[in-house]
Amino acid sequence: MTEKFHKTDITGKVIFSKKIFFFLAFYAIVFAGCSGKTEKPNVIIFFTDDQGYADVGCFGAEGFTTPNFDQMAAGGIRFTNFYVPATVCTPSRAGILTGQYPKRSNLHEAVLFPYSTGGLSTDKLTMAEMFREDGYSTTCIGKWHLGHLPEFMPGRHGFDHFYGVPYSNDMDRHYYRNIDFQSPPLPLYKNENLIEEGPDQKYLTKRYTEEVIRIIKDRGDSPFFIYMAHNMPHTPLHVSEKFKGKSERGLYGDVIMELDWSMGEIVKTLKEEGIYENTIVIFTSDNGPVPLQSAKPLRGKKATTWEGGQRVPCIMSWPGKIPAGITSDEMVLSMDLFPTFIDITGAKLSAPVKFDGISIRELLENPARVKLPDRPLLYYARNGKPEAIRYGNWKLHITKTLGWNMDEEGEFPVSLYDLKDDIGEKNNVAGDNPEVVEKLKKMLTDIDAEISIQR
């Protein structure tokens, strides 16, 4: 056997035969090609429901700890000016998956209910469809809330696998008096098969986490995209026995600590599987918190177009590319994620899309040097109408339907704030800056008109 592969000279040195030389040369070429290949990253979006700006340790949480979210921030980028395009669930979810203002999907008014007959049109390209066309396996875990009828479910929008519920947890057996409609027990689906009715909600966070871990471990050879949309901390709040009573903030703190555990288990699995370095993990919330929770130092809560309604916590990690321990005050939108993923993967779209977001790939890879251009952000109210606009550090409010008490405060005045120095929107400087007010009014009107036409 030995003579087939090598022989020695009189000094004892090994002399390779031609056969073994060509054998090794061939494998050297193969392995060199593999090492030069750029692997497409896995992507996980960890999307919570109604988690406020200050409801994460590294964003100033009080009464509970979030060591896994904090560790994620220490290893990546914490965004302090991250926005969703809506103040409530359904439109925000349409925005993140399409990269467009929800008005382009006609999902900008309120939310979908168990009696609703609409949903996200299959005419709209989602990031899941992009990923699947690019060779990824695609999974949706948790809350969908973009239409519960078969034609609107995740499988019709690019997801290979769905495990979760079609709408909010507070719609479980809810009676809608205004239309005399009794909603059914909260349905739990696996793909489009109803597998359970009225699941015990205190185990939803745990069950979703276990399903994500299973998907990661059984991933096969393809890169994967996982959209994990937790039901919590949307009310009614539920937590498993393991986390009940863990925090000083009561049930809400317990719930956040279990969500933090969920993130920790997912990251641990990525590391055990040896794919952590090449996985993009993004944590954020769909909108601001309900009144009893915290968006401080921001003004307003969920359903309002004050900062607390649409500015949410966000952390992004990609150990192989994103530098660690960065805090960025660049204005970034959830609508930026879709074009960013296209830029990162080099995916080709099957049809042109007019995105309202931009790629932030260069910012992620070089946050110390890259500055994003100033661009407008419209704040759409729960009624679907634009109430405010941000451009640079200026934010103009033209009207207010929620978050303003007309009986006590009178008519809402046109209000201008400099968010750089007034993050809490306390000092109205509209009277001192009439030219800025007029410029932003026109910008808001023009952009909304364009969106209304080009849906």
JOPE-V129111 format. One record per backbone hydrogen bond with DSSP energy under -1.0 kcal/mol. CO is the residue of the C=O (numbers start at 1). NH is the residue of the N-H. Records with the same first field share a line. If there is no record, write none. Layout:
BEGIN
CO->NH, NH
END
This chain:
BEGIN
2->5, 6
5->17
7->15
9->12
13->9
15->7
17->21
18->22
19->23
20->24
21->25
22->26
23->27
24->28
25->29
26->30
27->31
28->32
29->33
30->34
31->35
32->36
34->37
42->280
43->226
44->282
45->228
46->284
47->230
48->286
52->55
56->59, 61
57->60
63->248, 249
66->70
67->71
68->72
69->73
70->74
71->75
73->76
76->326
77->316
78->328
81->332
82->312
83->334
87->303
88->92
89->93
90->94
91->95
92->96
93->97
94->98
95->99
97->127
99->356, 357
101->104
102->105, 107
113->116
121->124
126->130
127->131
128->132
129->133
130->134
131->136
132->135
137->225
138->160, 161
139->227
140->163
141->229
142->165
146->120
149->152
150->153
153->156
154->157, 159
161->140
162->191
163->142
164->189
165->144
166->145
168->171
169->172
171->174
174->183
176->179, 181
181->176
184->173
186->198
188->195, 196
189->164
190->193
193->190
196->188
200->203
201->204
203->207
204->208
205->209
206->210
207->211
208->212
209->213
210->214
211->215
212->216
213->217
214->218
216->219
223->137
224->43
225->139
226->45
227->141
228->47
229->143
231->234
232->49
240->243
243->246
250->254
251->255
252->256
253->257
254->258
255->259
256->260
257->261
258->262
259->263
260->264
261->265
262->266
263->267
264->268
265->269
266->270
267->271
268->272
269->273
270->275
271->274
276->279
277->320
278->42
280->44
281->317
282->46
283->315
284->48
289->302
290->293
294->54
295->298
299->308
301->304
306->309
307->311
309->288
310->84
314->79
315->283
316->77
317->281
318->321, 322
326->78
328->80
332->83
333->336
334->337
336->340
337->341
338->342
339->343
340->344
341->345
342->346
353->355
360->364
361->365
362->366
366->369, 370
377->390
379->387, 388
381->384
382->110
385->381
387->398, 399
388->379
389->396
390->377
391->394
393->419
394->391
395->417
396->389
397->415
405->409
406->410
415->397
416->429
417->395
418->422
422->425
430->433
433->437
434->438
435->439
436->440
437->441
438->442
439->443
440->444
441->445
442->446
443->447
444->448
445->449
446->450
447->451
448->452
449->453
450->454
453->455
END
